[in-house]
Amino acid sequence: MQTGLLHLHNLLRWIILILLLLSIFKSYVGSTSKKAFDPADKKIWLFTLIASHITLLLGLYQWFFGRYGLFTYVKPEGVSMMKDPYLRFFQMEHPVSMILAVLFVTLGYGMAKKNIDDQAKYKKALRYFILALVLILVAVPWPFRGLVARPLFPGM
């Protein structure tokens, strides 16, 4: 079960990245073309929000109860989490960065519900979505990351 949840968590990153890039594109086009806020944009932002929250829930389960979870992994005597780059990444850097990224996605979607000018709505959402994308790109264990690397498509 652990492996399946981890693979699902890893595969959902592609859905989030695609939806986030689409949300960024729609926000950029909306802010530069001076168009009125479109309900279709709100739907794309909502799907981005849902995908990121589902992935966050899977990630939180892994963080607490996974193979290297805070409650399940017993560190060898004398090993510090902050001195071990692998443990530091998966128990500190990755979860905190991803929680912040999901927070920015949530704030970006929150702009759709605000009663403000449409161009301001698009610009603020664009900023939040870009911040989320940067955090995600930095904190994902890409195959070129050395010690913390994971495959692009796990289980395949």
N, C-alpha and C positions, 0 to 999 in steps of 0.2 A: 504494500500500500504506500509506503514511504516513497519508493521509487516512482510510482505512478503519479503521486501528487507533485513530486519534484519535476517530473517531465511535463506535467500539465502547467505548472507554474512557469517553467522555462518556455513552453510554446506560446503561452498567453502574452509573452512580451512582444511577439510579432504583431499580434492583434492590437495591442496598445500602441505600438510604434506606428502602425498604419493609421489607426484612428487619430492619434495625436498629430501626425503629419497632415492628415486631412483637416483636422480642427484648426491647425495653424494656417493652412492654406485658405480655408474659408474665412478665418478672422482677418487675415491679411487682405484678401480681396474685398471683404466688407469694409475695412477701414480705409482702403485706398480708393475704392470706387464710389464712396459716399452713398451706398445703397441702404435701403431700409432693412431693419433686422428681419431675417427670414426664419420662420418656424423650422425649416429644414436644417438650418444651422444649429438650432437648439437641439434637434434630434441627434445630430452628429456629436455634439458636445455631450449629450446624455449618454450615448453609447460609449464614448471615451470614458466618462465617469464610471459607468457600470463595469466595464472591462478592467479599469484600474482598481476598483474596489474589490472585485472578485479575486484578482491577482494578489492584492494586498492581504486578503483573508487567507489565501493559500500560503503566502509568504510568512504571515504571522504564525500560522501553524508550524511551518518549518522552523521558524526562528525559536519557538518555544519547545517543540516536541520532535523536531527532525533529528537526523543523524548527529548533527553538531548543535543541537538545540540547547538553550539555556538550562532546561530542566532535565535533559537526558544525557548530555555529554559530561563525562567526568574527566577533567583535565589531569594529566599526569602530575605527580608531585613536582613542584618547582617551576611549572610552566605558567607564564603569565599571558593572559589573553592579548594584552596590548603589545607584547614583545613578539608574539607569533603572528606573522603577516596573514596567514591563512585564517586563523581564528578571528583576528581583528577584523578582517574583511567581512566574513560571513556572520559574525556575531555583533558587529558594531557599524562599520561603514555602510555596507549594503542595506541593512534594514532601516537605518536612520535616513539615509539618502532617499530611499524609496518611499518612506512615510512622508517626507517633505514633498517629494514629487507628486504623490497622490493628493496631498494638501493643496498644491498649486493647481492640479487638475480640477479639484473640487471648487476652488476659488474661481477658476476660469469658467466653469459651468454656472457658478453663482451669478456671473455677470448677465446670463441670459434671463434671469428672473428679476434683475434690478430695473427700476423704472428711471432710467437715465437715457441720455442721448444715444442714438444708435452707433454713431462713430466712436464715442467714448466707450461704449460697451464692447465694440469690436477691438479697440486698442488695448483696453485693460485685459480682456480675455487673451489676446495675442501675447501680451507680456507674460501672463501666468502660464500659458501653454508652452512658450519657449523655455521658461525657467524649468518647467517639469521635464521637457525633452532633454535639456542639458543635464539635469540631475540623473535621469534614467540612462542616458548614454555614458555618463561617467561611472555609474555604479553597477552596471550590468557586468557579469563575469564573462566577457567576450573571449573567444578562443586565443587571442593574442595577448592576454593578460598574464601569462606565465603561470605562477603558482595557483591562482584562483580561477583559471580558465575553465570554461564549460563549452561543450560543442554548440554550434549554431542551432542544430535540430537534434535534441537529445533522444536517445533510444532508436535512432535510425542509422 
